[in-house]
Amino acid sequence: MRRRCATGILAVFALAVLGASADDFWVKKDWKTWSAADCKKLLESSPWAVRKMVENESNVNRLPSAGTGANADTALNRDAGEVNYIVQIRSAGPMRDALIRLQQIDKQYDKMSDADKKAFDAQMDQLFPRSEDRVIVHVKYSGTRDQLSADISKSWKSIPKDTVPADMALITSNGSRATPLTFVADPSGGDEFEMTFPRTALGEGFKSFKLQIPHPALGDFGASKVFVEFKVDKMTVGGKPAF
């Protein structure tokens, strides 16, 4: 009886392991065959792309008099909101592949002439350059309410050119800490920004690292430090960590 139970437990465990790795298409499929949905998943929810939600009870849309009871609850619900950050490690090979693959799908790369493919590849190398000495971190942000979205966008876009946000940092599990070398807002005006960090400053032998984001004060909601964590063992490709 014990043997049957043990066998059953092992079988369930094996299925769980297989299920956990079933979505690792970046290991099983050539990146040039990835679908748009594959790329979207990798760029939004994967070992290299982590979403972080920050609850916000800003009262930037507060009524003149909230009152008590049901009216107060209604005002609070109106003012409550969330800010979402999607943090991407774009210097990682799989992330770069996903970005390029989306461009290939959009431009119908497979139907291009050899000359057009060569020109396209050169353009991608410029748009998404490989980085051996820096970690490239891309951050997208949004709010769940129009006013909240406008406030968070205004805050991040108010950072002066050629400066980096105070308290923004990459922190490893062994205590190493790196501050941004560069900080650039999306030139097209989108709600996103990109940073580079010195790869050598992260040290060696760490199991995880976190991006520390200095989340700005919005309305009556105070500023805070938000941490977005990445697990190095999950970011391994070809036996080597990719970040």
N, C-alpha and C positions, 0 to 999 in steps of 0.2 A: 504493500500500500504506500509506504514511504517512497519507494522507488518510483511508483507511478506519479506521486505528487511532485517529486523532484523533477521528473521528466517533463511534466506539465508546466512547471514553473520555468524551466529552461526554455521550453518552446515559446512560452509567452514572452520571455525576455528577448529571445532571438527575433521574434516578430517586431518587438518594440524597437530594437536596434535597427532592423531593416527599415521600419517605418520612419525612424528619425533621420536616416540617411537618404531616404527616397527622394527628397527634394534637392539633394546636392547635385543638381544637373550640371553645375560648373565643373564637376569632377568627371561626370560620365559622358558629357556631350562636348564635341568640338564647339568652341564659341561662335564659329562662323555659321553654325546651324541653330543657334538660339533663336527663339521666337521673341516677339515684342513683349509678350507676357513674361517670359523668362527674364528678360532684361529688367523689366519693371520690378519684378520680385527681388532681384539681386540689388537693385538700386534703392529699394525702399524697406526691405526686411530680409536681412541676411547677416552673416558674420561681419560684413564690412559696412552695413547700413543699419543704424539703430534709431528707432523713434523714441523720443522722450516727451511725455506730456507734463505740462506744468499747470496745475490748477490755479485759477485766478479769480479772486473775488473783488476785483476792481469795481469801484462804483462810478466810473467815468460817465455812465448814463443815468446816474441816480436821479430819482424824481425829487422835486422840491421838498415834498414831505412824504416820507414813506409810511408814516403811521405805525400802527401796531397790528398784531394778529395776521389775518389773511393778506392785508395790504402790504405788510412788511415782508411776508414770505414772497409775494409776487415781485416786489422790488428787488429782493435779494436774488431771485431766480433770473430776473432780467439782467442783473449786473454780473452774475456769475459767468465764468467762461474759462476757456483753456487755451494755452499757447502750446503748439506742437513744434518740436524741433526734429528734423531728420538729419542725422550726422552721417556723412559718407567718407570713408577713407579712400579717396580717389587715386592715390598713388599705388594702391594694390592692383596687381595685374587683372584679376577678374572684374574689378570695377571699370578699369579702362576698356577692357574688352566689351563690357555691356554698353558703355557709352558709344563706342565705335559701331557696335553691331546695330544699335538703334538708328544710327546715321545710315548704315548700309541698307537697312530695311526701308527707311524713308526715301532714299535716293535710288532704290532698285539696283543695288550694286551688282547683283548677279547678271543683270542684263547689259552692263556697261562693256564697252570695248576695252581691250588691254590698256590702251593709252589713257582712257578715262579712269580706269581703275588705279593706274599708277599715280595720276594726278590726285585722285581722291585719297589714296593712302598717304601721300605727302601732306595733304591738307589735314588729315587726322593726326599725323605726327606733330603738327604745329598746334592744333587745337587741344590735343590731349597728350602732351609730351611725357615721356618716361622720366621717372625721377629716382635716381640712385642715392642721392645724398639728402633728400628732403621727404618728409611725410606731408602729403597734400590732404587737407581736411576741408570738405565742402559742407556747408550748413544751409538747410532750407527751414524757414519758419513761417508759421501761420497762426491766426487766431480763429476761434469758433464764432466770434461776433464781428460784425463789420467795424465797429469802433475799436475793438481790441486789436483787430488786424491792422488797422490804420495806426494805432499807437505803437505797436511793436515794430512795425515797418519804419515809422518815423524815428524811433529810438536808434535802431541799428544803422539807419542811413545817415544819422547825424554825426557819426564818427568821422573826424577829419581825415582827409586823404593823407596817405603816407604815415599813418599812425596805427597802433594796434590797441585793442581794447584792454584796459587794465584788468588784471586777474584772469585773463584768458590763458589757459595752460593745458598741456598734456602731462599727465601724471601717471607714472608706472607703479605697479604693485611693489616694486623694490625701493620706491621713494624717489626715483629720478624725476626731474621736472624740467619741462621745456616750455618757453614762451614763444609766441609766433614771431617768425622772421618777417612775414608779410601778412597783410590783411587787405582784401580787395572786395568791394561790394560788386554785385552783378552789374556790369556796364549797361545792360539793357533795361535796368530798373526793376528787375524781379526781386522778390523777397528771399534773397539768398546771398551768401557771401562765401569767400574761399580764403583759406589760410595755408601757410607753409610753416613747418617746424623742422629744426635740424634733427636729422635721423640719429646722428651720433650722440646727441644730448640725452637720448632716452636710455642709454646704458645697455646692459645685456642681462639675460637670464630672468626677465620678468614674465609673469604668467598672464597679466592683463594690463590694460592702460585705460585711463579715463580722460575724456575731454571735460575740462572745467569751464562752464559757460557762465559769465557774469550776467545773469538774467536781469534786465533793467526794471526799475520801478515803473509801474503803470497805474495811474490814478492813485488810489489810496493803498494799493497793493505794493508792499515794500520790495526792494531789490533783494535778490538771493543768488546763491551759487548753485547751479544745476550741474550734475555729473552724469555723463553718458559713457557707459563702460563697454569695452571690447575685450573678448577672450581670445588670447593668442592661439590656443590650441584649436579653436574653431576656424581660425583664419589660415590654416595650413593648406598649401597646394603643392603637390609634388614633393611632399616631405619637408617643405620649408615654409615658415611663416610668411605670409604675404601682406605687407602693409606699407 
